[in-house]
Amino acid sequence: MARGDAEMDDQQSFSAWEQVDLLSLVGGPAQTKPEPADEPVSAIESVPEPPARSEQAPEPAPEPVAAVGAPQRLLILDTETTGLSPEQHQCIEVGAVLFSVPDRSVLSQVSFLMPCQSNAAEAVNGIAPALTQRTQPWQAGLACFEAMVEAADLLLAHNAAFDKQWFGLGSLPALNKPWLCSMEDIRWPQDRQLRSTPSVRDLALAYGVPVWAAHRALTDCIYLAQVFERCVDLEDLLVQAMEPRRLYRARLSYEERHKAREAGFRWNQPVTGAWSRRLSEREVALLPFPVAPVDDPGERQSA
């Protein structure tokens, strides 16, 4: 008799079917699963029912507390324009990222184009006038941007002096929140080996952020947000950047001009024929050379 037929006869001799333990399939003798004892119906009925699921929505987690004096939410913004002069040109794109400082994370973001008839800066930003005239909900984007402004503690831009001059003109609302410049106001750590006034690209590469595009508003905002995500000491950088500043002129001879350059002073800008920079009183005290304050009615007195 074949082995398979013998096994079949043995199985038929069992009065009841018995399941083989799965452990027997991976080694070791098969073990017979014990038969459960008969239980009275009352024992089964006495098993408690699971508690009813609460329909009440969970309470939102409390927001983490930022360092004393540091803003909780930054609105990182950037603009693209048809030129450099607000009197002759117009803003055609706004990008913005609402960033949570204690969470090191993006909360929301928006970008929109505004219609224009011509763009003298098309070679720089790549925005064709015909593109701006395509049907798209830019008014809704602008409304979202205004809501993000209201939610922010501080407005931040790279070269903020350029970006903020476009608001309050045309379709863009005037912005009354305090501003901060990530190029002029933030003193980036020396171990990043950055210039005193780094570009957005410089910052991104110094913090390991891949640079994959340039000269579109939201792109530059994303780069800055990703730099801030990597800043362990972001609160301290922001608090120091918010210190009141005024414009100073370096008092140095021509032979010593390299000292001003190394300290981040600029020649001929904004003071003609001088090395100048906006500094806090704390920063002035740390300079290795003398400076003199310069009258500047348009300067920002504080962040």
C-alpha positions in Angstrom: 0.0 0.0 0.0 1.3 3.4 -0.8 2.3 5.6 2.1 -0.4 8.2 1.2 -3.2 5.5 1.3 -2.0 4.4 4.8 -2.1 7.9 6.1 -5.6 8.4 4.7 -6.8 5.2 6.5 -5.2 6.5 9.8 -7.0 9.8 9.4 -10.4 8.1 8.9 -9.9 6.1 12.1 -10.0 9.3 14.2 -13.4 9.9 15.7 -12.9 13.7 15.5 -10.8 16.0 13.4 -7.8 17.4 15.2 -5.8 20.5 13.9 -2.1 20.1 13.6 0.0 22.6 15.7 1.7 25.0 13.3 4.9 24.7 15.4 5.3 21.2 14.1 5.9 22.5 10.7 9.1 24.3 11.7 10.6 21.5 13.9 9.9 19.5 17.0 7.2 17.1 17.7 3.6 18.1 17.1 1.7 19.0 20.3 -1.9 18.4 20.7 -3.9 21.5 21.4 -5.9 21.0 24.6 -9.6 20.9 24.4 -11.2 23.9 26.1 -13.4 23.0 29.0 -17.1 23.3 28.6 -18.3 26.6 30.1 -21.8 27.4 31.2 -23.7 30.0 29.1 -23.7 32.4 32.0 -19.9 32.6 32.0 -19.9 33.6 28.4 -22.6 36.2 28.9 -20.7 37.6 31.9 -17.8 38.9 29.6 -17.9 42.7 30.0 -18.5 44.7 26.8 -15.8 47.1 25.7 -16.4 50.7 26.8 -18.3 52.9 24.5 -16.0 55.0 22.2 -16.1 58.6 23.1 -17.2 60.9 20.3 -15.6 63.9 21.9 -12.8 65.4 19.8 -9.4 65.4 21.4 -8.1 68.7 22.8 -5.4 70.3 20.6 -1.9 70.0 22.0 -0.6 73.1 23.6 1.9 75.1 21.5 5.5 74.8 22.6 6.9 77.9 24.3 9.6 79.7 22.4 12.6 81.3 24.2 11.9 84.6 26.0 11.7 87.4 23.5 11.8 85.2 20.4 8.9 85.2 18.0 6.7 82.1 17.8 5.7 82.5 14.1 7.7 84.0 11.3 6.2 84.9 7.9 9.0 84.3 5.5 8.2 86.2 2.3 9.7 87.1 -1.1 8.7 89.1 -4.1 9.4 89.0 -7.8 9.1 92.3 -9.7 9.3 93.8 -13.2 12.3 96.0 -12.1 14.0 97.7 -9.2 12.0 100.9 -8.8 8.5 100.9 -7.2 7.7 104.1 -9.0 8.3 102.6 -12.5 7.8 98.9 -12.0 5.4 96.5 -10.2 5.4 93.4 -8.1 4.2 90.4 -10.1 4.7 87.5 -7.6 4.5 87.0 -3.9 5.6 83.9 -2.0 5.2 83.3 1.7 5.8 80.6 4.3 4.3 80.7 7.8 7.0 79.1 10.0 6.7 77.9 13.6 9.9 78.8 15.4 9.6 76.4 18.4 8.5 73.5 16.2 11.0 74.2 13.5 8.3 73.5 10.9 6.2 75.0 8.2 2.6 75.8 9.1 1.3 77.0 5.7 2.5 78.5 2.5 1.2 80.3 -0.5 2.4 81.7 -3.9 0.6 83.7 -6.6 1.2 85.7 -9.7 -0.4 89.1 -10.4 -1.2 90.2 -13.9 1.3 92.5 -15.8 1.6 93.8 -19.3 5.4 93.7 -19.5 8.3 92.4 -17.5 11.7 94.0 -18.0 13.2 91.5 -15.5 11.9 88.4 -17.4 15.5 87.4 -18.1 16.1 87.2 -14.3 12.9 85.7 -12.9 11.7 83.9 -16.0 8.1 85.2 -15.6 6.5 85.9 -19.0 3.8 88.6 -19.0 1.5 86.2 -20.8 1.9 83.7 -18.0 0.7 86.3 -15.4 -2.5 86.9 -17.5 -3.6 83.2 -17.4 -6.8 82.6 -15.4 -5.9 81.7 -11.9 -7.3 82.7 -8.4 -4.6 85.2 -7.5 -7.1 87.2 -5.5 -7.7 84.2 -3.2 -4.0 83.8 -2.9 -3.7 87.4 -1.8 -6.4 86.9 0.8 -4.6 83.8 2.1 -1.4 85.8 2.3 -3.1 88.6 4.3 -4.5 86.0 6.8 -0.9 84.6 7.2 0.4 88.1 7.9 -2.2 88.4 10.7 -1.1 85.1 12.2 2.6 86.0 12.2 4.6 87.8 14.9 7.3 88.9 12.6 7.8 89.4 8.8 11.1 88.1 7.5 12.7 88.6 4.0 16.2 88.3 2.5 17.1 91.9 1.7 13.9 93.1 3.4 14.6 96.7 2.4 13.8 95.7 -1.2 10.7 93.6 -0.6 8.9 95.8 1.9 8.8 98.8 -0.4 6.3 97.1 -2.7 3.6 96.6 -0.1 1.0 99.3 0.0 1.2 99.8 -3.8 -1.2 98.5 -6.4 -3.0 95.4 -5.2 -0.7 94.7 -2.3 -1.8 95.7 1.2 0.4 97.8 3.5 2.0 95.6 6.1 2.2 97.0 9.7 4.0 94.0 11.3 7.7 94.4 12.3 10.3 93.3 9.7 13.5 91.4 10.0 16.2 90.9 7.3 17.9 87.5 7.1 20.7 89.1 5.1 21.4 92.2 7.2 20.1 91.6 10.7 20.9 87.9 11.4 24.5 87.3 12.4 25.0 83.8 11.1 27.4 81.5 13.1 31.0 81.9 12.1 31.5 78.1 11.7 29.3 78.3 8.6 32.0 80.4 7.0 29.5 82.7 5.3 30.0 86.2 4.1 28.7 89.0 6.3 25.8 89.5 3.9 25.2 86.0 2.4 22.8 85.2 -0.4 19.9 82.8 0.0 21.9 80.3 -2.1 25.0 80.7 0.2 22.8 80.1 3.3 21.1 77.0 1.8 24.4 75.4 0.8 26.0 76.2 4.2 23.2 74.4 6.0 23.1 71.4 3.6 19.9 72.5 1.8 19.9 71.4 -1.9 19.6 74.3 -4.3 17.4 73.2 -7.2 15.9 76.4 -8.6 16.2 80.2 -8.2 14.4 83.5 -8.7 10.9 82.4 -8.0 9.3 83.8 -4.8 8.2 80.7 -3.1 11.4 78.8 -3.9 13.5 81.3 -1.9 11.1 81.2 1.0 11.4 77.4 1.1 15.2 77.6 1.2 15.1 79.9 4.2 12.5 77.8 6.0 14.7 74.7 5.5 17.7 76.7 6.8 15.7 77.6 9.9 14.7 74.0 10.4 18.4 73.2 10.8 19.3 76.1 13.2 19.6 74.7 16.7 20.2 78.2 18.0 17.4 79.9 16.0 15.8 81.6 18.9 19.1 83.3 20.0 19.8 84.4 16.4 16.3 86.0 16.1 16.5 87.7 19.5 19.8 89.3 18.7 18.6 90.2 15.2 15.7 92.1 16.7 17.9 94.4 18.7 17.4 98.1 17.7 19.9 99.2 15.1 21.1 102.4 13.5 23.4 103.3 10.7 27.2 103.7 11.4 30.1 104.8 9.3 33.5 103.3 9.9 36.3 105.7 10.9 39.3 104.1 9.2 42.1 105.1 6.9 42.3 103.9 3.3 45.0 101.4 4.4 42.7 100.0 7.0 39.6 99.6 4.8 39.9 95.8 4.9 38.8 95.9 8.6 35.5 97.4 7.6 35.0 94.9 4.8 35.7 92.0 7.2 33.2 93.4 9.7 30.4 93.4 7.0 30.5 97.1 6.2 29.6 98.1 2.6 31.4 100.7 0.5 29.2 103.5 -1.0 26.0 101.8 0.2 23.9 103.3 1.7 26.3 106.1 2.6 28.1 107.6 -0.4 31.9 107.6 -0.1 32.0 105.6 3.1 32.0 102.1 4.7 28.7 101.8 6.5 26.5 99.2 8.2 23.5 99.1 10.6 24.5 97.9 14.0 23.1 97.5 17.5 24.9 99.1 20.5 26.1 95.7 21.5 27.7 95.1 18.1 29.3 98.6 18.1 31.0 97.8 21.4 32.5 94.7 19.9 34.1 96.4 16.9 37.9 96.6 16.8 37.8 100.1 15.2 35.9 103.4 15.8 32.6 104.3 14.1 30.3 107.3 13.9 26.5 107.3 13.7 25.0 108.5 10.5 21.7 110.3 10.2 19.3 108.1 8.3 15.6 109.2 8.6 14.4 106.0 6.8 16.3 103.5 8.9 14.4 100.9 11.0 14.8 101.8 14.6 13.8 98.3 15.8 12.5 95.0 14.5 
